[in-house]
Amino acid sequence: MGLTRAMAGELAPHKITVNALCPGLVDTAMVSHATDEVAAAHGLTVEEAYELQLTPHLIKEKISSEQSAAAVMYLVSEAARVVTGSALMIDAGWRPFATVMLVRSVEVLAWAVHAWAAFRLSGWPIGPST
């Protein structure tokens, strides 16, 4: 957020807005692949792996690509002309067990989901209780 706010301050005189879009678990091929990997690694069904991924979300559903796109469309619309230096959370009330994680590849996402699943399956009290 520091970079977002700094850029917003630098570019505001030029009437350019800078905001951060913070999506949660967006239903994409990458997430689907990671879910399959978690299911296989932990002997779960794909449905059980999806439920496990949704545990830290207050609203127990994945975010669609269309929902993420709608947030982007808002930020580039005239309605958001004065919105700058802000973070728009499109995350179904996600409460992560760790702070920010930058996902650079399917392997990193799969590793992160594996680690999270291992913690949840071990009985560690991470995130909202189920």
C-alpha positions as CSV (number, residue, x, y, z in Angstrom):
1,M,0.0,0.0,0.0
2,G,2.9,2.3,0.5
3,L,3.8,2.2,-3.2
4,T,0.2,2.7,-4.2
5,R,-0.1,5.8,-1.9
6,A,3.2,7.2,-3.0
7,M,2.3,6.8,-6.7
8,A,-1.1,8.3,-6.0
9,G,0.5,11.4,-4.5
10,E,3.0,11.7,-7.3
11,L,0.4,11.4,-10.1
12,A,-2.5,13.2,-8.6
13,P,-1.4,16.6,-10.0
14,H,-1.7,15.0,-13.5
15,K,-5.3,13.8,-12.6
16,I,-4.1,10.1,-12.7
17,T,-5.5,7.8,-10.0
18,V,-3.6,4.9,-8.6
19,N,-5.3,2.2,-6.6
20,A,-4.7,-1.4,-5.5
21,L,-7.1,-4.2,-6.3
22,C,-6.8,-6.9,-3.7
23,P,-8.6,-10.0,-4.9
24,G,-9.1,-13.1,-2.8
25,L,-9.5,-16.6,-4.2
26,V,-10.5,-15.9,-7.8
27,D,-11.9,-18.9,-9.7
28,T,-9.2,-19.3,-12.4
29,A,-7.4,-22.2,-14.1
30,M,-4.4,-21.6,-11.8
31,V,-6.5,-22.0,-8.7
32,S,-8.3,-25.0,-10.1
33,H,-4.9,-26.7,-10.8
34,A,-3.7,-25.9,-7.3
35,T,-6.9,-27.3,-5.8
36,D,-6.4,-30.5,-7.7
37,E,-2.8,-30.7,-6.4
38,V,-4.0,-30.2,-2.8
39,A,-6.7,-32.8,-3.2
40,A,-4.2,-35.4,-4.5
41,A,-1.5,-34.6,-2.0
42,H,-3.8,-34.9,1.0
43,G,-6.2,-37.6,-0.1
44,L,-9.1,-35.3,-0.4
45,T,-11.8,-35.0,-3.0
46,V,-11.7,-31.8,-5.1
47,E,-14.8,-30.6,-3.3
48,E,-13.2,-31.1,0.1
49,A,-10.0,-29.2,-1.1
50,Y,-12.2,-26.3,-2.3
51,E,-14.0,-26.2,1.1
52,L,-10.5,-26.1,2.8
53,Q,-9.5,-23.2,0.6
54,L,-12.6,-21.3,1.5
55,T,-12.1,-21.7,5.2
56,P,-10.6,-18.3,5.8
57,H,-13.3,-16.5,3.8
58,L,-16.3,-15.1,5.6
59,I,-18.4,-15.6,2.5
60,K,-17.8,-19.2,1.5
61,E,-17.5,-18.8,-2.3
62,K,-14.8,-18.1,-4.8
63,I,-14.7,-14.8,-6.5
64,S,-15.5,-15.0,-10.2
65,S,-13.3,-13.4,-12.9
66,E,-16.3,-11.2,-13.8
67,Q,-16.5,-9.9,-10.2
68,S,-12.8,-9.0,-10.3
69,A,-13.3,-7.4,-13.7
70,A,-16.2,-5.3,-12.4
71,A,-14.0,-3.9,-9.7
72,V,-11.4,-2.9,-12.3
73,M,-14.1,-1.3,-14.4
74,Y,-15.3,0.7,-11.4
75,L,-11.8,1.9,-10.7
76,V,-11.3,3.1,-14.3
77,S,-14.8,4.7,-14.5
78,E,-15.8,8.3,-14.0
79,A,-17.5,7.3,-10.7
80,A,-14.1,6.6,-9.3
81,R,-12.4,9.7,-10.7
82,V,-11.6,10.9,-7.1
83,V,-10.7,7.5,-5.7
84,T,-6.9,7.3,-5.4
85,G,-4.4,5.8,-3.0
86,S,-7.0,3.2,-1.9
87,A,-7.2,-0.6,-1.7
88,L,-10.4,-2.2,-3.0
89,M,-10.8,-5.6,-1.3
90,I,-12.5,-8.1,-3.5
91,D,-11.9,-11.1,-1.2
92,A,-15.2,-12.5,0.3
93,G,-14.0,-11.3,3.7
94,W,-10.7,-13.3,3.5
95,R,-8.8,-13.5,6.7
96,P,-5.4,-15.0,5.8
97,F,-3.2,-16.9,8.1
98,A,-0.3,-14.9,7.0
99,T,0.1,-11.3,5.7
100,V,0.6,-10.5,2.1
101,M,1.7,-13.3,-0.3
102,L,2.7,-12.6,-3.9
103,V,1.8,-15.5,-6.1
104,R,4.2,-15.6,-9.1
105,S,3.5,-19.1,-10.5
106,V,1.3,-22.1,-10.2
107,E,4.1,-23.8,-8.2
108,V,4.2,-21.1,-5.6
109,L,0.4,-21.1,-5.3
110,A,0.3,-24.9,-5.0
111,W,3.0,-24.7,-2.3
112,A,1.2,-22.1,-0.4
113,V,-2.1,-24.0,-0.5
114,H,-0.3,-27.2,0.4
115,A,1.3,-25.5,3.4
116,W,-2.0,-23.9,4.5
117,A,-3.9,-27.3,4.1
118,A,-1.2,-29.0,6.1
119,F,-1.7,-26.6,9.0
120,R,-5.5,-26.9,8.8
121,L,-5.4,-30.7,8.7
122,S,-3.0,-30.8,11.6
123,G,-5.5,-29.1,13.8
124,W,-3.7,-25.8,14.2
125,P,-6.1,-23.0,14.9
126,I,-5.4,-20.8,11.8
127,G,-8.0,-18.5,10.4
128,P,-11.7,-18.8,11.3
129,S,-12.7,-22.0,13.0
130,T,-14.8,-24.4,10.9
